Amino acid sequence: MRSKRKLLLLTSLVSWLWLVQRHLRKRPDVVTTTGWLAPIIWEGTFNRRALRDHYARRNLTVGLAVFAAGSRPQPRLPAVPYQVCPGIVPILSWGLTVISRTPRVPTMKAAAPLTPPPGTGNARVGRAFSRSFGKLNSRVRALGRAAAGHLEPFLRSAKKHFMTGYRAVFYIMVDDPHRLPDLEPGPLQTFKALPLAQDRGWHDLDLVRMRQLGELVADHVQGEVDFLFSAAADQVFQGDFGVETLGSSVAQLHAWWWYRAARDFPYERRPRSAACIPSGHGDFFYDGALVGGTPLRVLHLVEECLKGALQDMKHGLNSTYESHLNKYFFLHKPTTLLSPEYGWDAVLHPPAQVRYVKVLRHPKAAW
């Protein structure tokens, strides 16, 4: 059964890559392929009908994990128009357009080979880390409560737009399952509420989310889904998030940095940090709000990020999850990159290149 699933995934990925590559030439205004030949998914670079016909025969199941702690109502986020007219793009967007007019992929040395993931029975990922530290600080608790306030609009929008027409499992990680939003799953959808274990020691809410995600994959997800996405709750799906996003390792380009040169990226530059990317290196800056891939690749990402964060803590360095995520993708190149259309920040007006905002993120000021 396992070899059959591996063959299915390999066939699906090869066919999907062929379908996507046929359409990349339709977006000359943006970078559509990386230096390691991974596609960057923009609206207009794929054929929806061909992808649906292809995946309809594959009997796929896709998981979506969302983390939330606490519970309170959240005001509805005003929508960014799904289709943006370039004629009304404000001055900020015009500036981004000018800066990014010439597509460019910086030259990078070959990626390091992927280290095989640790044993699949490692359900203790992160637990040894949490035993070594004191109570979670108040800032993380406050951020967790805010994340829970976004949960209902996140789930309502995901029901409508995430992998419609395919089997989807929503893994909802909450500290109190009895206070979940009163929502029923749609056709082909399953909701699974999983309690959050008490967490201690991490200064970064995203590191807390990663630790819980690692335990979720090790304890529940493997064998249930073919692909898994992990998303922050402070987002709203506004358009179709479909099979064009699938890949063995999926990374999201950051809305604030996708048009900038690598020398300007806010990488971790301190040599003592495990997340350090030396000056003069790097290719893209990735957003930690969304990651995806096969369950084993997601688990490997989680373990490497937490390992680096623990190393920095021991050295007295206060590094962020996003720094470790970018170091991971610097060493282990993603096979699929999602354009900023799949993670646009609500405080920004989309430039002409961002034709459709598929996922809109709440501004951090709302936290």
ZIJODA-V228540 format. One record per helix or strand of 3 or more residues. SS is the DSSP state (helix for helix, strand for strand). FROM is the first residue (numbers start at 1). TO is the last residue. If there is no record, write none. Layout:
[[SS FROM TO] [SS FROM TO]]
This chain:
[[helix 2 21] [helix 24 26] [strand 39 41] [helix 48 55] [strand 61 68] [helix 86 88] [helix 91 99] [helix 127 130] [helix 138 149] [helix 151 161] [strand 167 174] [helix 177 179] [strand 189 195] [helix 205 221] [strand 227 232] [strand 235 237] [helix 243 245] [strand 249 253] [helix 262 264] [strand 286 293] [helix 295 314] [helix 321 331] [strand 336 338] [helix 340 342] [strand 359 361] [helix 364 366]]
